[in-house]
Amino acid sequence: MQAPLVAIGALLGLLQWFISGGQLWLYGAILIFSNLPYTFAIIMPVNKKLMSMPPNSSNAETRILVQKWGQLHLVRTGLGLAATLVFVLASLF
């Protein structure tokens, strides 16, 4: 669900940039789109490791991976928040 929303947000940001020429729209589109490669290249390997672990077999490695996943997800959340703020600023100017 997130990938299509990112793609739609980036496309709409690019479209508005083409229409208005405002650089903030382009920056917002780049920020929101950066979630896709970040997720696939950085977060997906951690997800795959966690998903490959058998249920009820949590250990120190599981805890470390879950904490790492949380930190990585925080970056992704920050990218989305930054894109939203840039889009809001672009709409005000």
C-alpha positions as semicolon CSV with decimal commas, in nm:
position;residue;x (nm);y (nm);z (nm)
1;M;0,000;0,000;0,000
2;Q;0,283;0,242;0,081
3;A;0,462;0,212;-0,254
4;P;0,158;0,327;-0,458
5;L;0,098;0,617;-0,219
6;V;0,462;0,724;-0,249
7;A;0,443;0,699;-0,628
8;I;0,119;0,900;-0,640
9;G;0,259;1,167;-0,406
10;A;0,577;1,197;-0,611
11;L;0,388;1,213;-0,941
12;L;0,149;1,478;-0,813
13;G;0,440;1,679;-0,674
14;L;0,617;1,660;-1,011
15;L;0,298;1,755;-1,192
16;Q;0,252;2,061;-0,973
17;W;0,618;2,152;-1,027
18;F;0,565;2,137;-1,406
19;I;0,251;2,350;-1,374
20;S;0,375;2,613;-1,129
21;G;0,752;2,593;-1,164
22;G;0,791;2,617;-0,786
23;Q;1,109;2,441;-0,677
24;L;0,954;2,334;-0,345
25;W;0,718;2,101;-0,532
26;L;1,017;1,930;-0,691
27;Y;1,196;1,899;-0,356
28;G;0,886;1,752;-0,195
29;A;0,847;1,502;-0,479
30;I;1,210;1,396;-0,443
31;L;1,177;1,360;-0,067
32;I;0,863;1,149;-0,085
33;F;1,001;0,935;-0,367
34;S;1,324;0,869;-0,174
35;N;1,119;0,647;0,055
36;L;1,099;0,378;-0,216
37;P;1,469;0,308;-0,272
38;Y;1,539;0,353;0,100
39;T;1,274;0,096;0,188
40;F;1,380;-0,158;-0,071
41;A;1,756;-0,123;-0,021
42;I;1,783;-0,061;0,353
43;I;1,468;-0,179;0,534
44;M;1,374;-0,486;0,326
45;P;1,686;-0,688;0,418
46;V;1,610;-0,639;0,788
47;N;1,245;-0,736;0,726
48;K;1,354;-1,052;0,545
49;K;1,582;-1,153;0,832
50;L;1,305;-1,097;1,084
51;M;1,048;-1,283;0,876
52;S;1,281;-1,579;0,829
53;M;1,309;-1,636;1,203
54;P;1,076;-1,901;1,339
55;P;0,797;-1,782;1,568
56;N;0,864;-1,819;1,940
57;S;1,240;-1,821;1,885
58;S;1,319;-1,469;1,992
59;N;1,670;-1,409;2,119
60;A;1,927;-1,131;2,143
61;E;1,963;-1,118;1,762
62;T;1,587;-1,075;1,722
63;R;1,587;-0,789;1,970
64;I;1,875;-0,616;1,790
65;L;1,701;-0,656;1,453
66;V;1,371;-0,520;1,585
67;Q;1,550;-0,219;1,735
68;K;1,737;-0,162;1,409
69;W;1,410;-0,189;1,217
70;G;1,258;0,075;1,444
71;Q;1,545;0,314;1,383
72;L;1,529;0,257;1,008
73;H;1,155;0,312;1,011
74;L;1,207;0,638;1,197
75;V;1,419;0,763;0,906
76;R;1,144;0,666;0,662
77;T;0,889;0,847;0,877
78;G;1,117;1,152;0,882
79;L;1,138;1,151;0,502
80;G;0,759;1,145;0,478
81;L;0,723;1,421;0,736
82;A;0,984;1,635;0,561
83;A;0,807;1,586;0,227
84;T;0,475;1,682;0,383
85;L;0,622;1,998;0,534
86;V;0,783;2,094;0,202
87;F;0,451;2,037;0,020
88;V;0,270;2,252;0,278
89;L;0,526;2,530;0,235
90;A;0,498;2,500;-0,143
91;S;0,121;2,535;-0,125
92;L;0,153;2,849;0,089
93;F;0,394;3,023;-0,147
